[in-house]
Amino acid sequence: MPRKQASGSSKRKRTAKREAFIKSQKGAMNKFLKKQDAGPSNVDEQNDGNANDNVEDVGNDNVDVNVEDVVNENVDVNVEDLVNENVDVNMKEDDARANVKEDDVDIFDPRNWSVLSPNMINKLVEQGPKQNSTIKNGPRDKYGRRFNNSVFTRRLPNMETCDREWLVYSKELDKLFCFCCKLFRKGVPKGGLDNEGFCDWQHVNRRAKQHESSTGHMRCMNTWVEMRQRLKENETIDKVAYGLFKKETDYWHQVILRIISLVKYLAIHNLAFRGSNEKLYQKGNGNFLGLIEMLEEFDPIVKEHVRRIMNDELQVHYLGHTIQNELILLLAKEIQSKIIKKIKRAKYYSIILDCTPDISHQEQMTIIVRYVDFDSKIVKVEESFLGFLVVDDTTGKGLFDVTLDELKRLGLDVDDMRGQGYDNGSKMKGIHQGVQRRFLDINPRAFYTPCGCHSLNLLLCDMANTCVKSREFFAVIQRVYTLFSRSINRWDIMREHVKGLILKPLSTTRWESRVDSVKPIKLYLPDVREALLEVEATDKDALIQSEAKSLAVNMVSDFEFLVAIMIWYEILSSVNVVSKKLQSEDIVLDVAIEEVNKLIVFFKEYREVGLAKAIDEAKIVASEMGVDPVFHQRRIIRKKKQFDDTSTEQEVLFSPEENFKVNYFLYIVDQALASIERRFEQYQQYEKLFGFLFPKRLRQLEESLLKSHCHALEDALKYEGRADIDGDELFLELKLFERFLPSRIISPVDSLQNLKEGGVFHNAMIAYRVLLTIPVTVASAERSFSKLKLLKSYLRSTMSQDRLNGLAMISIESDMLENMNYESLIEDFASKNARRAARFT
């Protein structure tokens, strides 16, 4: 039979091996201790052990610790106590902790607390446990019971409540743990709050009450509090190593702050980040790495970071495009969350939508939200950018579905929408299948307003295309620009003669293109003719010579053209002034209605006196150019009568001047009046509904009329039995408000500011907020398209949609970054994974 016990030789070898190991371990603790001149610290045995477990991990990758400098002769360690199995167990535990990479461990997860290094324990003790407040209930067990976060609160005998900050719930294990007992209490039986966790949800409240009153728990709580205090005061035994660790953490904070600043700078200025490669000190590595190289020359933090990268001392350097995208999205998310909070505080909002194709032939729809910032000290109307949306279905239903889904994703209630602002496209403004109709079907209080600037542009299009003579006039303007712009030499000739302005081409979409095209020719008409004549004399191309001569002699030198350019410049300038005012972000309905009414008055007055004024101005220019100031008789083109034509109408014959007046001047002015009344009809309806709120009108209204207007507004703001205001209360508030209305109050914004300071006229404040929320133009959407073209250019056409939205958000809403909390931003960045949490916290 085999022997049941070892032989004497085996026993002697085992004893010798154990004694040799014990002898080799003598003095091993000295390398973890450093002598202090102030005298030995009074640290209890239990905390001493926790503070000195495996300090060799503290150095990280780039910190060298001189062991000879950290010797403490005053510490007496009895190594003979480490015998038999205890030696092997402690060795295994130390090896397990030494092999754990700090970057890969979530220190706040109770599952990992048994293998934490001293640095991790120090961080965990200093920051304390984290109770996830978002978890209200856990999964049900086999008995149908589950965790509830009410256990985190303790009710005292006097009915007050206090938090059990020491209690931690592990979502992965579905168990409760005692933070301090799990860390500091040793030798406890398995299965409980202080070891493997507690999951008996039927008796969890009773168990928590028993545990928090136990002596062991109080002792561990005391240990936790004392250790946390020593960490704050930097008085732990391993404070030298911990100080190095804190220094490394601060270093990474400074590095990521500089990277965030560079990302913000490039995004605000619409600059590209990347080049043809992503390596430091190589040509074509892009603006981002180029700025890193520049800062390296002056900033010691960046210089040290670059040194570590170049010496291959870092595995993660945070300079790649993935980190760029992540930081861009973090900044954009922070801005968007601030905007959403402001919109929700304002309650009422309007949407402004517009679409355009980008460089990669994707249909991009911008979404702008208009609201009243009522919480700020000064009331102001704001229009904020929320993002670009890729649209595959460009029908009215497709655009509506995409917009509705985005509003739901952002947490904006469609029932609080009080306005819609689109261009004059049929898919947007269609009264049957358009976007505005679909929103009105689910919310009749979402008033639709066509873009005022688009309407003015269409007004000019109607005038320019209304008769043959007006089309011929703008064709001449375009021919002059085309002749000069298609040759560098001809363009130089034009610049020599026209000193102040340069010629501009016509465009049917740009709101100011016509006035910009007419202005330089009108102001420098003699010089333009001289430039054309020089081209005719110097150019060797017969076609160009013929074109230049035709323009100079037959077109520009014609008195009828001179009168026409005076008329068009006056009309276009007047329309452009109104268009400029309507493009303001804080434009409100009363100002828009007033400007449109002024434009109508201008056209009516100009119809009477405009032609005579234009002829007088044209005669002055004609004398400078040596042109005969008379309208030339044109041969009348008559149609050949057919044999069966029995009409007896006599053709009315006009003199050349009368013909110009009837068939040109009056024609375009009458067309303008008809078009402006038709295209701004919606403004007139809103003036009837909200006009009584305008301060000037409010002072003049009789009480009976004011009361009827208040009830009409109540009906307009009522849907499914819910009304924004009470008509009777609004009437009483406005009647009282009108008595104390200062004369300096001239706009609805001023009225709302005055009401806010009073703080008692609630119905009136709601009415004014709804009025100011209604959009007037989509100019903000057009401005966002300008940013789109800067960001997604030809060389950046493969940019992802998330990156595009992030860069656009930072660029357009850059004012939101002024009071950015960078510490919270770094915390969000670090929370993405355990590696960053270990480095930045």
C-alpha positions in Angstrom: 0.0 0.0 0.0 1.3 3.6 -0.7 2.6 5.7 2.2 0.1 7.9 3.9 2.7 10.5 5.0 5.8 12.0 3.6 9.2 10.6 4.3 11.6 12.3 6.6 13.7 13.5 3.7 10.7 15.1 2.1 9.8 16.8 5.3 13.3 18.2 5.7 13.3 19.5 2.2 10.0 21.2 2.6 11.1 22.8 5.9 14.3 24.0 4.4 12.5 25.5 1.4 10.0 27.3 3.7 12.8 28.7 5.9 14.7 29.9 2.9 11.6 31.7 1.6 11.0 33.4 5.0 14.6 34.5 5.1 14.5 36.0 1.7 11.4 38.0 2.7 13.1 39.8 5.6 13.1 43.5 5.1 10.8 43.4 2.1 8.3 45.8 3.7 11.0 48.5 3.9 10.8 49.4 0.3 7.2 50.5 0.8 7.9 52.9 3.6 9.6 56.3 3.9 11.0 57.9 7.0 9.3 61.1 8.0 11.1 63.8 10.0 8.0 64.8 11.9 7.9 61.4 13.6 6.0 58.1 13.0 2.3 58.3 11.9 -0.3 56.8 14.1 -2.1 54.5 11.7 -4.1 51.5 12.8 -3.0 48.1 11.6 -6.0 47.5 9.4 -5.6 50.8 7.4 -1.9 50.3 7.2 -2.4 47.0 5.4 -4.9 48.5 2.9 -2.7 51.5 2.2 0.4 49.4 1.4 -1.0 46.6 -0.7 1.1 46.3 -3.9 2.4 49.9 -4.2 4.6 48.9 -7.1 1.6 49.6 -9.5 1.6 53.3 -8.6 4.3 54.3 -10.9 2.3 53.7 -14.0 4.2 53.6 -17.3 6.5 56.7 -16.9 7.2 57.2 -13.2 10.5 55.8 -11.8 10.6 55.2 -8.1 14.0 55.0 -6.4 13.6 52.2 -3.8 16.7 53.4 -1.9 15.0 56.7 -1.1 11.9 55.2 0.5 13.5 53.2 3.3 12.1 53.5 6.8 14.3 52.1 9.6 11.7 52.8 12.3 9.3 50.1 11.1 9.7 46.7 12.7 8.0 43.9 10.7 7.9 40.4 12.1 8.2 38.3 9.0 8.3 35.1 10.9 4.5 35.3 11.2 4.2 34.5 7.5 4.1 30.8 7.7 2.6 27.7 6.0 -0.5 28.3 3.9 -0.9 32.0 4.8 2.3 32.7 2.9 1.0 31.1 -0.3 -2.5 32.7 0.0 -1.0 36.2 0.5 1.4 35.7 -2.4 -1.5 34.6 -4.7 -3.6 37.6 -3.6 -0.7 40.0 -4.2 0.1 38.4 -7.6 -3.6 38.8 -8.6 -3.6 42.4 -7.7 -0.3 43.1 -9.4 -1.5 41.5 -12.6 -4.7 43.7 -12.8 -4.4 46.6 -15.2 -5.8 49.7 -13.6 -7.0 51.1 -16.9 -9.2 48.1 -17.5 -11.1 47.9 -14.2 -14.3 49.7 -13.2 -13.4 50.7 -9.6 -17.0 51.5 -8.7 -18.2 47.9 -9.5 -18.3 45.8 -6.3 -17.3 42.8 -8.3 -13.8 44.2 -8.7 -13.1 45.4 -5.2 -11.3 42.2 -4.2 -8.6 42.7 -6.8 -8.1 46.5 -6.6 -4.6 47.9 -6.3 -3.8 50.4 -3.5 -4.1 53.3 -6.0 -7.5 52.1 -7.0 -8.6 51.7 -3.4 -7.4 55.2 -2.6 -9.4 56.6 -5.5 -12.4 54.7 -4.5 -12.2 55.8 -0.9 -11.6 59.4 -1.8 -14.5 59.6 -4.3 -16.9 57.3 -2.3 -19.5 54.9 -3.7 -21.7 55.7 -6.6 -25.4 54.9 -6.3 -27.0 54.8 -9.8 -30.1 56.9 -9.2 -31.4 55.9 -12.7 -32.0 52.3 -11.5 -35.3 52.3 -9.6 -36.0 48.6 -9.7 -34.0 45.5 -10.4 -35.1 42.3 -12.2 -37.5 40.0 -10.4 -36.2 36.8 -8.8 -37.8 33.4 -8.8 -40.2 34.6 -6.0 -41.3 37.6 -8.0 -39.5 40.0 -5.7 -36.9 42.6 -6.8 -34.6 45.4 -5.7 -36.1 48.8 -5.1 -34.0 51.9 -4.6 -36.0 53.0 -1.6 -33.6 50.9 0.5 -31.0 53.6 -0.1 -33.1 55.9 2.2 -33.5 55.4 6.0 -36.5 56.8 7.9 -35.6 58.1 11.4 -37.9 57.9 14.4 -38.8 61.6 14.0 -40.0 60.8 10.4 -37.0 62.5 8.9 -35.0 60.7 6.2 -31.3 60.2 5.6 -29.3 58.5 2.8 -27.5 55.2 3.3 -24.5 56.3 1.3 -22.6 53.2 2.3 -25.1 50.9 0.4 -24.3 50.0 -3.2 -26.3 48.0 -5.7 -24.6 45.9 -8.4 -26.7 45.8 -11.5 -24.7 42.9 -13.0 -24.9 40.8 -9.8 -28.3 42.0 -8.7 -27.0 42.3 -5.1 -26.5 44.9 -2.4 -23.1 45.5 -0.8 -21.8 47.5 2.1 -19.2 49.8 0.7 -17.0 50.1 3.8 -17.3 46.5 5.1 -16.6 45.1 1.6 -13.3 47.0 1.5 -12.1 47.0 5.1 -13.6 44.1 6.9 -11.6 40.8 6.6 -12.4 37.3 7.6 -16.2 37.6 7.4 -18.4 34.6 6.5 -19.6 34.3 2.9 -23.0 35.6 1.8 -23.8 39.0 3.2 -23.6 42.7 2.6 -19.9 42.7 3.6 -18.8 39.8 1.3 -20.6 38.2 -1.6 -23.6 40.5 -1.5 -27.2 40.4 -0.3 -30.2 39.5 -2.5 -33.0 38.4 -0.1 -35.3 41.2 -1.2 -38.1 40.2 1.2 -35.9 40.9 4.2 -33.6 43.6 2.7 -34.9 46.5 4.8 -34.6 44.5 8.1 -31.1 43.3 7.1 -29.9 46.8 6.2 -31.2 48.1 9.6 -29.4 45.3 11.5 -26.2 45.8 9.5 -25.9 49.6 10.0 -26.3 49.2 13.8 -23.7 46.4 14.1 -20.3 47.1 15.7 -18.3 45.7 12.8 -20.1 48.1 10.4 -19.5 51.1 12.6 -15.8 50.2 12.9 -15.5 49.9 9.1 -17.3 53.2 8.7 -14.9 54.9 11.0 -12.0 53.4 9.0 -13.4 54.7 5.8 -14.0 58.2 7.2 -10.5 58.4 8.7 -8.8 57.1 5.5 -10.8 59.5 3.3 -9.8 62.4 5.6 -6.1 61.4 5.4 -6.3 61.2 1.7 -7.7 64.7 1.5 -4.9 65.9 3.8 -2.3 63.7 1.9 -1.3 62.0 5.2 -1.4 58.4 4.1 1.7 56.1 4.6 2.1 55.9 0.8 1.6 59.6 0.2 4.7 59.8 -1.9 3.5 57.3 -4.4 0.0 58.6 -4.2 1.3 62.1 -4.9 3.0 60.9 -8.0 -0.3 59.2 -9.1 -2.3 62.5 -8.5 0.4 64.4 -10.5 -0.1 62.0 -13.4 -3.9 62.4 -13.2 -3.5 66.2 -13.3 -1.2 65.8 -16.3 -3.9 63.9 -18.2 -6.5 66.5 -17.3 -4.3 69.3 -18.7 -3.6 67.3 -21.9 -7.3 66.6 -22.6 -8.2 70.3 -21.8 -5.8 71.4 -24.5 -7.1 68.9 -27.0 -10.7 70.0 -26.3 -9.6 73.7 -26.9 -8.1 72.8 -30.2 -11.2 70.9 -31.3 -13.3 73.9 -30.3 -11.1 76.3 -32.2 -11.1 74.4 -35.4 -14.8 73.7 -35.3 -15.8 77.4 -34.6 -13.7 78.5 -37.5 -15.0 75.8 -39.9 -11.5 74.4 -40.5 -10.6 70.9 -41.5 -9.0 68.7 -38.9 -7.2 66.0 -40.8 -4.8 65.9 -43.7 -3.4 63.1 -45.8 -1.8 61.4 -42.8 -2.1 61.3 -39.0 1.5 61.3 -37.9 3.3 64.1 -36.0 6.0 66.0 -37.8 5.0 64.8 -41.3 3.9 67.0 -44.1 0.2 67.0 -44.8 -0.9 65.8 -41.4 -3.7 68.4 -41.1 -4.6 71.4 -39.0 -5.2 69.5 -35.8 -1.7 67.9 -35.6 -0.2 71.0 -36.9 -1.5 73.0 -34.0 -0.2 70.3 -31.6 3.2 70.7 -33.2 3.0 74.5 -32.7 1.9 74.3 -29.1 4.7 71.8 -28.4 7.2 74.7 -28.9 5.7 76.8 -26.1 3.5 74.7 -23.8 5.3 72.3 -21.4 2.3 70.0 -21.0 2.0 69.4 -24.8 5.8 69.2 -25.1 5.8 66.4 -22.5 2.9 64.6 -24.2 4.6 64.7 -27.6 7.8 63.4 -26.1 6.0 60.4 -24.6 4.4 59.8 -28.0 7.6 60.0 -30.0 9.4 57.7 -27.5 6.6 55.1 -27.7 5.8 55.5 -24.0 2.1 55.7 -24.5 -0.4 53.3 -25.9 -3.2 55.9 -26.0 -2.4 59.5 -26.9 -5.9 60.9 -27.7 -4.8 62.6 -30.9 -6.5 60.3 -33.4 -9.6 61.0 -35.5 -11.8 58.7 -33.3 -11.1 60.9 -30.2 -11.7 64.0 -32.4 -15.1 62.7 -33.3 -15.9 61.9 -29.7 -15.0 65.3 -28.4 -16.9 67.0 -31.2 -20.0 65.1 -30.3 -19.5 65.8 -26.6 -19.3 69.5 -27.2 -22.3 69.4 -29.6 -24.3 67.3 -27.2 -23.6 69.8 -24.4 -24.7 72.7 -26.6 -27.8 70.9 -27.8 -28.8 69.9 -24.2 -28.6 73.6 -23.2 -30.8 74.6 -26.1 -33.4 71.9 -25.4 -33.5 73.0 -21.7 -34.2 76.6 -22.8 -36.9 75.5 -25.2 -38.6 73.5 -22.5 -38.5 76.4 -20.1 -40.0 78.6 -22.8 -42.7 76.0 -23.4 -43.9 77.4 -26.7 -41.8 77.1 -29.8 -41.9 77.2 -33.6 -40.0 75.2 -36.2 -38.2 76.6 -39.2 -37.3 74.0 -42.0 -35.5 74.3 -45.3 -33.8 71.8 -47.6 -30.8 71.8 -49.8 -28.5 69.2 -51.5 -24.9 69.0 -50.2 -21.7 68.3 -52.1 -22.2 64.5 -51.8 -25.7 64.9 -53.4 -27.6 64.1 -50.2 -30.7 66.1 -49.4 -30.1 67.9 -46.1 -32.9 69.4 -44.1 -32.0 71.9 -41.5 -34.2 72.3 -38.4 -34.3 75.6 -36.5 -36.4 76.3 -33.4 -37.7 79.7 -32.5 -38.7 80.5 -28.9 -38.8 83.3 -26.4 -36.0 83.2 -23.8 -38.2 84.3 -20.9 -35.9 83.3 -18.0 -33.1 85.6 -18.9 -32.9 89.1 -17.4 -33.8 90.7 -20.7 -36.5 89.0 -22.7 -35.3 88.1 -26.2 -36.4 86.1 -29.1 -34.0 83.4 -30.2 -33.6 81.0 -33.1 -31.4 78.0 -32.4 -30.0 75.4 -34.7 -30.7 71.8 -33.8 -29.1 69.9 -36.6 -29.2 68.6 -40.2 -31.3 65.7 -41.2 -30.7 63.5 -44.2 -34.0 63.2 -46.2 -34.5 60.3 -48.5 -38.3 60.9 -49.1 -38.7 64.5 -50.2 -42.5 64.4 -50.4 -44.6 66.3 -47.9 -45.3 63.1 -45.9 -41.6 62.2 -45.9 -40.5 65.6 -44.7 -43.2 65.6 -42.0 -42.3 62.1 -40.8 -38.6 62.9 -40.5 -39.3 66.2 -38.6 -41.9 64.6 -36.2 -39.4 61.8 -35.4 -36.7 64.3 -34.6 -38.9 66.4 -32.4 -39.9 63.3 -30.4 -36.2 62.2 -30.1 -35.3 65.6 -28.8 -38.1 65.5 -26.2 -40.1 68.4 -27.6 -43.9 68.2 -27.3 -45.6 68.8 -30.7 -48.6 70.1 -28.8 -46.5 73.1 -27.7 -45.7 74.1 -31.2 -47.2 77.5 -32.1 -45.6 78.3 -35.4 -44.2 76.9 -38.7 -41.9 78.7 -41.0 -41.0 77.4 -44.5 -40.2 78.7 -47.9 -42.8 78.9 -50.6 -42.2 75.4 -52.0 -45.3 73.3 -52.6 -44.0 70.4 -50.5 -43.7 72.6 -47.5 -46.6 75.0 -47.8 -49.1 72.8 -49.6 -52.6 73.2 -48.2 -53.6 69.6 -48.8 -50.5 67.4 -48.6 -47.7 69.8 -47.5 -45.8 69.7 -44.2 -47.7 72.7 -42.8 -51.0 70.9 -43.5 -49.9 67.7 -41.8 -48.8 69.6 -38.6 -52.0 71.5 -38.6 -54.0 68.3 -38.6 -52.4 67.2 -35.3 -52.0 70.7 -33.8 -54.2 73.4 -35.3 -52.4 76.0 -33.1 -49.1 75.6 -35.1 -49.7 78.7 -37.3 -48.0 78.6 -40.7 -46.1 81.7 -42.0 -44.5 81.8 -45.4 -40.9 83.2 -45.5 -41.1 86.9 -46.0 -37.7 87.1 -47.8 -38.7 84.3 -50.2 -41.9 86.1 -50.9 -40.1 89.3 -51.7 -37.8 87.5 -54.0 -40.7 85.9 -55.8 -42.3 89.4 -56.0 -39.2 90.6 -57.8 -39.3 87.5 -60.1 -42.9 88.3 -60.9 -42.0 91.9 -61.8 -38.9 90.9 -63.9 -40.9 88.3 -65.9 -44.1 90.3 -66.3 -43.3 91.8 -69.7 -40.9 91.6 -72.6 -39.1 94.8 -71.9 -38.3 93.9 -68.3 -36.9 90.5 -69.4 -34.8 92.3 -72.1 -33.5 94.7 -69.5 -32.1 92.0 -67.2 -30.8 90.1 -70.1 -28.6 93.1 -71.0 -27.4 93.3 -67.4 -26.3 89.6 -67.6 -24.7 90.1 -71.0 -22.5 92.9 -69.7 -21.3 90.7 -66.8 -20.7 87.7 -69.0 -18.7 89.7 -71.6 -16.2 90.9 -68.9 -16.1 87.9 -66.7 -15.1 85.3 -69.4 -11.7 86.9 -70.0 -9.0 88.0 -67.5 -8.0 90.8 -69.9 -11.5 92.1 -70.4 -12.1 91.9 -66.6 -8.9 94.0 -66.1 -10.3 96.6 -68.5 -13.5 96.7 -66.5 -11.6 97.2 -63.3 -9.6 100.1 -64.8 -12.7 102.0 -65.6 -15.1 101.0 -62.8 -13.1 101.8 -59.6 -15.7 101.5 -56.8 -17.6 98.3 -57.4 -17.4 95.1 -59.4 -20.0 93.6 -61.6 -22.2 90.8 -60.2 -24.1 88.1 -62.0 -27.9 87.6 -61.8 -29.4 84.8 -59.7 -33.0 83.7 -59.2 -32.3 82.3 -55.8 -30.1 84.9 -54.0 -32.3 87.5 -52.5 -30.0 90.4 -53.2 -28.7 89.3 -56.6 -30.7 91.7 -58.7 -29.9 94.9 -56.8 -26.2 93.9 -56.6 -26.2 93.4 -60.4 -27.9 96.6 -61.2 -26.1 98.9 -58.7 -22.6 99.0 -60.2 -23.9 99.6 -63.8 -26.3 102.3 -62.6 -23.7 104.2 -60.5 -20.9 103.8 -63.1 -22.8 103.7 -66.3 -20.5 106.1 -68.3 -17.5 104.1 -67.2 -19.1 100.8 -68.1 -19.8 102.1 -71.6 -16.2 103.3 -72.0 -15.0 99.8 -70.9 -17.2 98.2 -73.6 -15.9 100.5 -76.2 -12.3 99.7 -75.3 -13.0 96.0 -75.5 -14.5 96.6 -79.0 -11.3 98.4 -80.0 -8.7 96.1 -78.5 -10.2 92.6 -78.6 -9.2 90.4 -81.6 -12.3 88.2 -81.5 -14.9 89.4 -84.0 -17.8 88.0 -82.0 -16.6 89.7 -78.8 -16.1 93.0 -80.8 -19.6 92.7 -82.1 -21.1 92.0 -78.7 -19.2 94.8 -77.0 -20.3 97.3 -79.8 -23.9 96.1 -79.6 -24.0 96.6 -75.8 -22.2 100.0 -75.8 -24.1 101.6 -78.7 -27.5 99.9 -79.0 -28.2 99.0 -75.3 -26.3 101.0 -72.7 -26.5 104.2 -74.8 -30.3 104.0 -75.3 -32.3 106.5 -73.3 -35.0 104.0 -72.6 -32.4 101.7 -71.0 -31.2 104.7 -68.8 -34.7 105.4 -67.6 -35.3 101.7 -67.0 -32.2 101.3 -64.9 -33.2 104.3 -62.7 -36.6 102.7 -62.1 -35.3 99.3 -61.3 -32.6 100.5 -59.0 -35.1 102.5 -57.0 -37.5 99.6 -56.8 -34.8 97.0 -56.0 -33.2 99.2 -53.3 -36.6 99.7 -51.5 -37.4 96.0 -51.6 -33.8 95.2 -50.4 -34.2 97.4 -47.3 -37.3 95.5 -46.3 -35.6 92.2 -47.0 -32.6 93.1 -44.8 -34.9 93.9 -41.9 -36.8 90.7 -42.3 -33.6 88.6 -42.1 -33.0 89.5 -38.5 -33.2 86.6 -36.0 -35.3 88.6 -33.5 -37.7 90.0 -36.1 -41.3 89.9 -34.9 -44.6 89.9 -36.6 -45.6 93.5 -36.0 -42.3 94.8 -37.5 -42.7 92.5 -40.6 -46.3 93.7 -41.1 -45.3 97.3 -40.7 -42.4 97.0 -43.2 -44.7 95.2 -45.8 -47.3 98.0 -45.4 -44.6 100.6 -46.0 -43.6 98.8 -49.1 -47.1 98.8 -50.4 -47.3 102.6 -49.7 -44.0 103.0 -51.6 -45.3 101.3 -54.7 -48.5 103.3 -54.7 -46.7 106.6 -54.4 -44.0 105.5 -56.9 -46.7 104.7 -59.4 -47.7 108.3 -59.5 -44.4 110.1 -59.4 -41.7 107.5 -60.1 -41.5 107.8 -63.8 -41.0 111.5 -63.9 -38.3 111.2 -61.3 -36.6 108.5 -63.2 -36.7 110.5 -66.5 -35.1 113.5 -64.7 -32.2 111.3 -63.4 -31.8 109.6 -66.7 -31.4 113.0 -68.5 -28.5 113.9 -66.2 -26.7 110.7 -67.0 -27.5 111.1 -70.7 -25.9 114.5 -70.8 -22.7 113.0 -69.3 -22.7 110.2 -71.9 -23.7 112.4 -74.9 -26.9 110.5 -75.4 -30.0 112.2 -76.9 -32.5 112.2 -74.0 -35.6 111.2 -76.0 -37.5 107.9 -76.4 -37.0 106.6 -79.9 -39.9 105.6 -82.0 -40.0 101.8 -82.5 -41.6 100.3 -85.5 -44.8 98.6 -84.6 -44.9 95.0 -85.5 -48.4 94.0 -86.7 -49.7 90.5 -87.3 -51.0 89.7 -90.8 -54.7 89.5 -90.8 -56.3 86.3 -92.0 -59.1 86.3 -94.6 -61.7 85.4 -92.0 -60.6 87.9 -89.4 -63.5 90.2 -88.9 -62.4 92.1 -85.8 -62.9 95.8 -86.0 -60.9 96.9 -82.9 -58.8 100.0 -83.5 -55.3 99.8 -82.2 -54.5 102.5 -79.7 -51.4 104.4 -80.7 -49.1 105.9 -78.1 -46.2 108.2 -78.3 -42.8 106.5 -77.4 -42.9 108.0 -73.8 -46.5 107.0 -73.3 -45.9 103.6 -74.6 -43.0 103.2 -72.1 -45.2 104.3 -69.3 -48.2 102.1 -70.1 -46.6 99.0 -71.3 -43.5 99.0 -69.1 -43.6 101.2 -66.0 -47.2 100.9 -64.9 -47.1 97.2 -65.9 -44.4 96.2 -63.5 -45.6 98.5 -60.6 -49.2 97.1 -60.9 -47.8 93.6 -61.0 -45.8 94.4 -57.8 -48.9 95.6 -55.9 -50.9 92.6 -56.9 -48.2 90.2 -56.1 -47.3 91.7 -52.7 -51.0 91.6 -51.6 -51.3 88.0 -52.7 -48.0 86.7 -51.2 -48.4 88.5 -47.9 -52.0 87.7 -47.3 -51.1 85.5 -44.3 -49.6 88.5 -42.6 -52.9 90.3 -42.9 -54.7 87.4 -41.2 -52.2 87.4 -38.3 -52.5 91.2 -38.0 -56.3 90.7 -37.5 -55.7 88.0 -34.9 -52.7 89.4 -32.9 -52.8 93.1 -34.0 -54.5 94.3 -30.8 -51.4 93.2 -28.8 -49.2 95.7 -30.6 -48.7 98.6 -28.2 -49.7 101.3 -30.6 -53.0 99.5 -31.4 -53.6 98.6 -27.8 -53.7 102.3 -26.7 -56.3 103.1 -29.3 -58.8 100.2 -29.0 -62.2 100.6 -27.4 -63.1 98.2 -24.7 -65.8 96.4 -26.7 -63.4 95.8 -29.6 -60.6 94.7 -27.3 -62.9 92.2 -25.6 -63.9 90.7 -28.9 -60.3 90.4 -30.0 -59.4 88.6 -26.7 -62.2 86.0 -27.2 -61.1 85.5 -30.8 -57.5 84.8 -29.7 -58.8 82.4 -27.0 -60.7 80.5 -29.7 -57.6 80.4 -32.0 -55.4 79.0 -29.1 -57.9 76.4 -28.1 -57.8 72.7 -29.2 -59.6 69.7 -27.8 -61.0 71.7 -24.9 -57.6 73.0 -23.8 -56.9 76.8 -24.2 -53.6 78.6 -23.7 -55.4 81.7 -22.3 -58.8 82.8 -20.9 -60.3 85.5 -23.0 -62.1 87.3 -20.1 -59.0 87.3 -17.9 -56.9 88.5 -20.8 -59.3 91.4 -21.4 -59.1 92.5 -17.8 -55.3 92.2 -17.7 -54.8 94.2 -21.0 -57.2 96.9 -19.9 -55.3 97.4 -16.7 -51.9 97.0 -18.5 -52.9 99.7 -21.0 -53.5 102.2 -18.2 -50.0 101.9 -16.9 -48.3 101.3 -20.3 -45.3 103.7 -20.6 -44.9 105.7 -23.8 -41.4 104.1 -24.3 -43.1 100.7 -24.9 -43.3 100.5 -28.7 -42.9 96.7 -29.5 -44.3 93.4 -28.2 -40.9 92.5 -26.8 -40.9 95.7 -24.7 -44.4 94.9 -23.6 -43.5 91.4 -22.5 -40.4 92.7 -20.6 -42.7 95.1 -18.8 -45.2 92.4 -18.0 -42.5 90.1 -16.7 -41.3 92.8 -14.3 -44.9 93.1 -13.0 -45.3 89.4 -12.8 -49.2 89.4 -12.4 -50.6 89.4 -15.9 -50.2 85.8 -16.7 -52.6 85.5 -19.6 -51.1 88.6 -21.3 -47.6 87.2 -20.9 -48.7 83.9 -22.6 -50.4 85.8 -25.5 -47.3 87.9 -26.1 -45.0 84.8 -25.9 -47.1 83.1 -28.6 -47.0 86.2 -30.7 -43.3 86.5 -30.5 -42.8 82.8 -31.2 -44.4 82.9 -34.7 -41.6 83.0 -37.3 -41.3 85.6 -40.0 -38.6 84.3 -42.3 -36.4 81.2 -42.8 -33.2 83.4 -42.9 -31.6 81.4 -40.0 -32.1 78.2 -42.1 -30.3 79.8 -45.0 -27.5 80.9 -42.8 -27.1 77.3 -41.6 -26.7 76.2 -45.2 -23.8 78.7 -45.5 -22.1 76.8 -42.7 -23.0 73.5 -44.4 -21.1 74.5 -47.5 -18.1 75.6 -45.5 -18.0 72.4 -43.5 -18.9 69.8 -46.1 -16.7 70.9 -49.0 -15.3 69.0 -52.0 -12.3 67.7 -50.0 -14.5 66.8 -47.0 -17.4 65.3 -48.9 -17.1 61.9 -47.2 -17.7 63.3 -43.7 -20.1 61.3 -41.6 -23.5 62.8 -40.7 -22.8 62.8 -36.9 -19.5 64.7 -37.4 -21.2 67.2 -39.7 -23.9 67.8 -37.2 -21.4 68.2 -34.4 -19.2 70.6 -36.2 -22.3 72.6 -37.4 -23.6 72.8 -33.9 -20.3 74.1 -32.5 -19.9 76.6 -35.4 -23.4 78.0 -35.4 -24.1 78.0 -31.7 -20.5 79.0 -30.6 -21.9 81.5 -28.1 -23.1 78.5 -26.0 -19.5 77.5 -25.4 -18.6 80.6 -23.4 -19.7 79.2 -20.0 -18.8 75.6 -20.8 -18.0 73.5 -17.7 -14.9 71.6 -18.9 -14.7 69.5 -15.7 -18.1 67.9 -16.4 -17.1 67.5 -20.0 -13.9 65.6 -19.0 -16.0 63.5 -16.6 -18.4 62.6 -19.5 -15.4 61.8 -21.6 -13.8 59.6 -18.9 -17.0 57.8 -18.2 -17.0 56.2 -21.7 -14.8 53.3 -20.4 -12.9 52.1 -17.4 -9.5 52.9 -18.9 -10.3 56.6 -19.0 -12.0 56.5 -15.6 -8.8 55.2 -14.1 -6.7 57.9 -15.9 -8.8 61.0 -15.4 -10.4 60.4 -12.0 
